[in-house]
Amino acid sequence: MLDIKVIGFKEFDIEELYNVLQLRSDIFVVEQDCVYLDLDGKDGKAFHVIGFKDNTLVAYTRIFKPGDYFDQASIGRVAVHKDFRKFGYGKVIMEASIKAVEKRFSENEIKISAQKYLTKFYTDLGFNATGKEYLEDGIPHLEMIKT
């Protein structure tokens, strides 16, 4: 099981912030071979859902209240360290993120921008595709909503 922590941006200690940014960079820039600006200026508005296994950061998302990213509440930057993906921590961090959206923002409708190859993963979590498919940073994505 993961130890989950939900914090605002100013609650990060420097080591946690470094580890989160390193995980995001390792996955979204290096592993996916995608040059893009991860530091998009939106982390300060987000709450950060962080999953630890034995004090090691293994999973992460950031969540937004309605209007801060999309019109609906949203979850993004879903990341699980490649050495820990076989343990189901993606599902664990997403379930924790959904609960955090419901608790912190009193919202049940959540919008995500899902990488298309992960459609089944998000569908199994209750998200439904809206039919809007698009390229984001050269990677096929699908707009999905959970109500």
C-alpha positions in Angstrom: 0.0 0.0 0.0 1.1 3.6 -0.6 1.3 6.3 2.0 -0.6 9.2 0.4 -0.1 12.9 1.1 -2.1 15.8 -0.4 -0.4 19.2 -0.1 -0.5 22.7 -1.5 2.5 24.0 -3.4 3.9 26.0 -0.5 3.8 22.9 1.7 6.5 21.2 -0.3 9.8 20.8 1.3 12.7 21.3 -1.1 13.6 17.6 -1.4 9.9 16.6 -2.0 9.6 19.2 -4.7 12.9 18.1 -6.4 11.7 14.4 -6.3 8.3 15.3 -7.9 9.9 17.4 -10.6 12.4 14.7 -11.3 9.7 12.0 -11.6 7.7 14.2 -13.9 10.7 14.9 -16.1 11.8 11.3 -16.1 8.4 10.2 -17.4 7.0 13.0 -19.5 10.2 14.3 -21.1 12.8 11.5 -21.1 10.8 8.3 -21.1 8.2 9.6 -23.6 10.8 11.4 -25.6 8.8 14.6 -25.6 10.3 18.0 -25.3 7.8 20.2 -23.5 7.6 22.7 -20.7 6.6 20.8 -17.6 6.9 23.9 -15.4 3.8 25.5 -16.8 3.2 28.0 -14.0 0.1 26.1 -12.7 1.7 24.1 -9.8 1.0 27.0 -7.4 -2.8 26.6 -8.0 -2.8 22.9 -7.7 -2.9 20.5 -4.8 -0.3 17.7 -5.2 -1.2 14.1 -4.5 2.0 12.2 -3.6 2.3 8.5 -3.1 5.2 7.0 -1.1 6.4 3.4 -0.7 8.9 3.1 2.2 9.6 6.8 2.1 10.3 6.7 -1.7 8.2 8.8 -4.1 6.6 6.3 -6.5 3.4 8.0 -7.7 2.1 11.5 -8.2 -0.8 13.6 -9.6 -1.9 17.2 -9.3 -5.5 18.3 -8.9 -7.3 21.6 -9.6 -10.5 23.1 -8.5 -13.0 24.1 -11.3 -11.7 27.1 -13.3 -8.0 26.7 -12.4 -7.2 24.4 -15.4 -10.5 23.4 -17.0 -14.1 24.5 -16.3 -14.4 21.3 -14.2 -12.2 20.0 -11.4 -9.3 18.1 -13.0 -6.5 15.7 -12.4 -3.3 15.8 -14.3 0.4 14.9 -14.5 -0.4 11.4 -13.5 2.9 9.7 -12.9 4.1 6.4 -11.6 7.8 5.5 -11.4 8.6 2.9 -14.0 10.0 0.5 -11.4 6.7 0.5 -9.5 4.1 0.3 -12.3 3.5 -3.5 -11.9 2.0 -3.0 -8.4 -1.2 -1.1 -9.4 0.0 2.2 -7.9 -1.5 4.1 -10.8 -4.9 3.0 -9.7 -4.1 3.8 -6.1 -2.9 7.3 -6.8 -5.9 8.0 -9.1 -8.4 6.8 -6.5 -6.7 9.0 -3.9 -6.8 11.9 -6.3 -10.5 11.4 -7.1 -11.2 11.3 -3.3 -9.1 14.5 -2.8 -11.1 16.3 -5.5 -14.4 15.3 -3.9 -13.1 16.2 -0.4 -11.3 19.5 -1.1 -13.5 20.9 -3.8 -16.9 19.2 -3.1 -16.9 18.2 -6.8 -17.9 15.0 -8.4 -17.3 16.0 -12.1 -13.7 15.6 -13.0 -12.1 16.3 -16.4 -8.8 14.8 -17.6 -6.7 15.0 -20.7 -5.8 11.3 -21.0 -3.1 9.8 -23.2 -5.1 7.7 -25.6 -3.3 4.4 -24.9 -4.5 4.7 -21.3 -8.2 5.0 -22.2 -9.1 1.6 -20.6 -7.2 2.4 -17.4 -9.2 5.7 -17.0 -12.5 4.0 -18.1 -12.0 1.4 -15.4 -11.8 4.4 -12.9 -15.2 5.7 -14.1 -14.1 8.2 -16.7 -15.9 8.4 -20.1 -14.4 9.7 -23.3 -16.2 12.8 -24.7 -15.1 11.9 -28.2 -12.6 14.8 -28.5 -9.3 13.3 -29.6 -6.3 15.6 -30.2 -2.6 15.8 -30.2 -0.9 17.3 -27.1 2.9 17.7 -27.5 2.8 15.2 -30.3 1.1 12.5 -28.2 -2.6 11.4 -29.0 -4.9 12.4 -26.1 -8.6 12.0 -25.4 -10.8 14.3 -23.3 -12.5 12.3 -20.5 -15.0 13.1 -17.8 -16.0 11.4 -14.6 -19.4 12.4 -13.2 
